[in-house]
Amino acid sequence: MTTTTTRAEDEGKDGARDVDASDALVEGVREMRVRDDDEDGGAENVGAENVGGENDAAAKKKKKKKKKKKAALTTTSKTYPGGKQTAPPSVPVRELFPDGAYPTGEILPHHDHNLWRETDEEKRELERLEENLYNEARQCAEVHREVRQYISEWVKPGMKYIDVCETLENSVRRLIEERGLEAGVAFPTGCSKNHIAAHWTPNGGCESVIDKDDVIKFDFGVQVKGRIIDCAFTKTFNDMYDPLLKAVNEATETGIKTAGIDVRLCDIGEAVQEVMESHTVEIHGKEYQVKCCSNLNGHSIDPYRIHAGKSVPIVRGGVQTKMEEGEYYAIETFGSTGRGCVHFERAFSLVFFSSISANYTRRKPSLVTLTVVFLVSGVFPGQLVAEIVHRTRYHSTARTSPGETSQCSRSLHWS
Amino acid sequence: MTFPLARRRFDGVRASDALLTSVFFLLNRRYVIEDGECSHYMKNFDVGHVPLRLPSAKKLLGVIDRNFGTLAFCKRYLDRLGETRYSMALKNLCDNGIVQPYPPLCDVKGSYVAQYEHTILLKPSSGVEVLTRGEDY
């Protein structure tokens, strides 16, 4: 797993943090789950033996191996205190955890300068008081884990984006038991592909189909009483992209490890960028250095407010604001093989035109502006053509009347 | 060259110009729009009462307030609630600064972008909790 390697590497680097304990904990949890799977596989195997009864030892061994692998793959094999989850997920997590206590996430210890917090009675009391709220967040996280596990195994090239999104959202709604504003989906399921970094989801009637070479970023959120959980992963169907995913995953892990109370946001950005840009990847036979998308950020989360004001940069040179206790953050990193800077898809010329048409409907962009737009964007604006044609034709005659001009620019509106 | 069908106007845009314009309009359109259609919207958190003239916009704002509040939503969620023909109203809400559109963000064409994200909680005493940590990542 990429997670562990990053930790091992970075531990040597900063040495500030003792992650061994949490590592051991995660390892322990993993071991437990594997053991669960084994038991299931074993039980099924015994049944098979009794029925058949003719298998020799070698065949048995083979069969057992096969079963084990299968058991590890199926979503349903995982057992929760209140039973098993189905595939596709449909059992509300409330029923899977009858005692109402949801599993705690991975706990990373404080940085050195904050170690006093662990024994401070006041801080401990503060945490005890908030435990109920934490539990709600953990419920959302559990829903996210179960849904994403199913989706990442189920999604295949050839499926429609819109179908995948609907399945995902419906699973979330069922698992969290959607009830209006109190619990449900926190934001639209992002499934931006390839060069689109974020904020893309199919609109109704969209016919796009998943291609086997697509890099899809599934970004979806769950909320209970406004407490939003925001978590995302990248799904690919081609090993060629693995180094890119590894780079981004390591960068995110670094961001998480750097984060802590009283840590400056700019320090996180710097650490993330260093890890991200140390990677090179080869895609379609061409080598790229992975770049951070410099204008995308992580963010703090407040109840019912996905972007609460503080941004966690993923490049150096950010603000020096500090993280504070009790805050929720979405730590996200984007690695790109392109320019490392995102823009709205309606590149220059169109953004330009739409802003013009929104604000000054009656004004026509000058020839100079249009030429600049053309040079910068490489798109030949229709209006430039019209303008050139117009100027050459009516060179000697009087300029067009204002009424005519507005007609011309109105035909170019981008609604 | 002139189009014989076009009425000749002295100082106006000619049919040929309009034709050229529309041809390039279409070319531009195909070049850029592709997936560029905006799908994400969110009501601004700090917005107070804004008087709206368009009745359909008022109605849509009611729907948004009841179902999403200040959470983000997309056009599909509106479809799901049975809303139809809301684009004009939605545009009006955006123009009035009540709802903010979040169009797709893209790097250059042909590039590949990957993302990983976790939600963390800075607890006062026991450390940083990575809430969304799972076996997968």
Interface residues (C-beta under 8 A of the other chain):
Chain A: T2 T3 V26 V29 R30 R33 T104 G105 E106 I107 L108 P109 H110 R117 E118 D120 K123 R124 L126 E127 E130 Y134 A137 R138 C140 A141 H144 R145 R148 Q149 S152 I162 C165 E166 G180 L181 V185 A186 F187 P188 S192 N194 H195 I196 A197 A198 H199 W200 T201 P202 N203 G204 S208 V215 K217 D219 Q223 I228 I229 D230 C231 A232 F233 T234 Y241 L244 L245 A247 V248 N249 A251 T252 I256 A259 G260 I261 I283 C293 L296 G298 I301 Y304 R305 I306 M323 E324 E325 G326 E327 Y328 Y329 A330 I331 E332 T333 F334 G335 S336 T337 G338 R339 G340 C341 V342 H343 F344 E345 R346 A347 S349 L350 A358 V379 F380 P381 G382 Q383 V385 A386 V389 H390 R393 Y394 T397 A398 R399 T400 S401 E404 Q407 C408 S411 L412 S415
Chain B: F10 D11 G12 V13 R14 S16 D17 A18 L20 T21 S22 V23 F24 F25 L27 N28 Y31 V32 I33 E34 D35 G36 E37 S39 H40 M42 F45 R66 N67 F68 G69 T70 L71 A72 F73 C74 K75 R76 Y77 D79 K91 D95 Y102 P103 P104 L105 C106 D107 V108 K109 G110 S111 Y112 V113 A114 Q115 Y116 E117 H118 T119 I120 L121 L122 K123 P124 S125 S126 G127 V128 E129 V130 L131 T132 R133 G134 E135 D136 Y137
